[in-house]
Amino acid sequence: MRVAIGSISHETNTFSNVLTGFNKFEENLYLRADIIMTFKGKHVIASAFINILEAEGFEIIPTVWASATPSGLVTDDAYDHLLAEMTRPIKETSGLDGVLLHLHGAMVTQSHDDPEGDILETIRTIIGNAVPIISTLDLHANVTEKMVRNANVLVGYDTYPHVDGYDRGIEAAKLMVKILQGNLKPSMAMKKPPMILSTQKQKTNYYPMNVLFNLAHKIEDDERIANVTVSGGYPFADLEFAGVTMVVTSNNNLTLAQEKANQLADLAWKLRRDFLADIVPPREAVAEAIASPEGPIVLADHADNPGGGSPCDGTIILKTLLDMKAENAVLAVIADPDAVNKLVKAGIGKTLTIKLGGKTDKLHGPPINVTGTVKLISDGTFLPNGPMSSGLESHLGKTVVFKCSGVDVIVTEKRLQPTDLELYRSLGIDPTKKKIIVVKSAVHFRAAHEPIAKKIIEVDAPGIHSARLSAFKYKKLRRPIYPLDVEMLGIAELKRSFWDKPSS
Ligand SMILES: [Zn+2]
């Protein structure tokens, strides 16, 4: 048997002003023939595909495996190039038996609102209906009808923080084997309730998301069901179809699959009020952290999460910490290549005043003048070892620990969501000894930080990854939708909008 594997993955924040060109994939992850060599023995989705397919004695046809850090629209050039790289080996392989992909599910390009649907349809047109296509999806996929129509099974992550990529890869590859051995005839159905969910309330081990997953797993226990996917959706994309989706695949029973998808959608709707975001204003959050007898208190800057396409140079929480004279704090991270250059040039031990952060757009706080001392300079390379680690190195680019009064600010060239404690340790900082840790992250920081945190406070700073969905100006999103059309639904929600005000 011959199975092609590949991935084109990007989470696109359509509110970002930063385009994602081909170079952003090259800088982050762009593999072709070297897919197998790179991932074999690691702990990522591709490793899972390789393990299962090799164990079955199947031949693996590598196509392209590419991802870029979340940001704004993917350029047409980048998308067309990557799609051509993916389809060429598929066209050239005679007697291809299956296609196994990882697509994020929330990519948007300059010309395509639903590029994943387009990728699946393009491949389907090449290989015809007899060859199965299975794709894994991120939990934040905005699933479309076109994706469901052109794939045989879609296998979404079951966890947020996403710690089950490898497991879902195994699941998807095993389903491919089952189909190819004639033991599964997938019938897939979807249901979209009229809801978009804040990412804050998509944490899968917390209420109310855990209730949806409990039902999903119960449905999966039925042997007639091959897979249940609860996709929380990615709300920072202004698309007609953004939001939560239930996808159920049965063994040759579309009615049953649809019935189960509807049942999950009904439960999500019933729980809708409990999905409303719950966040704390910056001054209140910092005051609580300072007053707390013990640390670390973790302050999450949900809105400036680079893992969701934010610039990672927002200044509101840093300014609040400095204004309120916080002590023994660390902030991870502010991505500001210009500031890094100035600090590196000054050298270790030097004290200077620079304009820091706030340079990408006007939505995350203005640049602030800060005075501090260069404590450490590093090449920004470290090997994560926490629950989200893939076995692959992380690269922050040139990195400086800049001590500004009581705050160690980690200033980097590249954007990074802090998901691993090795980030701090590689810079000589013991995170367990810090009173306050600020992370530019919505949820993924939890996997590594929850075990050491005395408390986690989710801060309502402004930004394009804000948990407060009423702050976003959607134009394409289908209406009415919960929780935006709250008057219609008779429910009150905070109406304040940071989009209407200058950020300074
Ligand atoms: Zn995600």
Residues whose N, C-alpha, C, O or C-beta is under 5 A from the ligand:
A	BS01	ZN	D138 L139 H140
